[in-house]
């Protein structure tokens, strides 16, 4: 593989490795822990079986494959013009369109089957989720707030995890709304960081983002506000769900990590963006989940 490949991708030319890189499979770590957080909170209402837990993991991974794969297909011509993304699987012809569509459709079938196997509410909500995550691919063509649309796509994770176990909405009803809001704001904040590296290209192509609209300085301030809102929502969620000190310890760890993340990225200096984007945010979701897990075990 060429030396100019994107970060968080793997060396190798096997079809499996190409598919893994096609959807940046390591990025699953961003939101999968939040899906499992939904499972943990739901376990206070109803026991969790291994069958349900495994179906949740498979369903989430399949849904994310659909979202990323469809995004790569929709953006393949744009990616081919962007020096940062020219090495992706479709622009570089390491995967064909037919191979990409076959994998996306297969993942869609797996996701719908898992939703059906879980319970009727999951089955009913699954097509809505697919429409939302697929539509994201086109939002940067018409709105500066595509970051929040992506956030909404990943915010499905904790809601799906909870509903998979209980088969119903939370009581109180606002509980799932708050955790979805937390994930949406957290994702939107770090997606603004991700958009910083494409500011010049996006302006040239007429694509939309808050970085294009506001410039790097103000966009980073918006990211700070979004992350502040996410932390506040995580605290409210923990109180509403009756979670204890280990969970809030996880939230405190997340605050420290996010604070570190924001110190790495400055207007005009994106040299540490990769660490801030992938490493920090991967750890954030894990520490919040582990806090809830420890609290549940204890």
Secondary structure, DSSP 4 states (H G I P E B T S, - for coil): --TTPPTT-----SHHHHHHHHTTGGGGHHHHHHHHHHHHHHTTTSPPPHHHHHHHHHHHHHHHHHHHHHHHHHTHHHHHH-TTTTTSTTTTTSS-HHHHHHHHHHHHHHHHHHHHHH-HHHHHHHHHHHHHHHHHHHHTTT-TTHHHHHHHHHHHHHHHHHHHHHSS--SSTHHHHHHHHHHHHHHHHHHHHHHHTTHHHHHHHT---HHHHH-HHHHHHHHHHHHHHHHHHHHHHHHHHT--HHHHHHHHHHHHHHHHHHHH-BTTB-TTHHIIIIIIHHHHHHHHHHHHHHHHH-
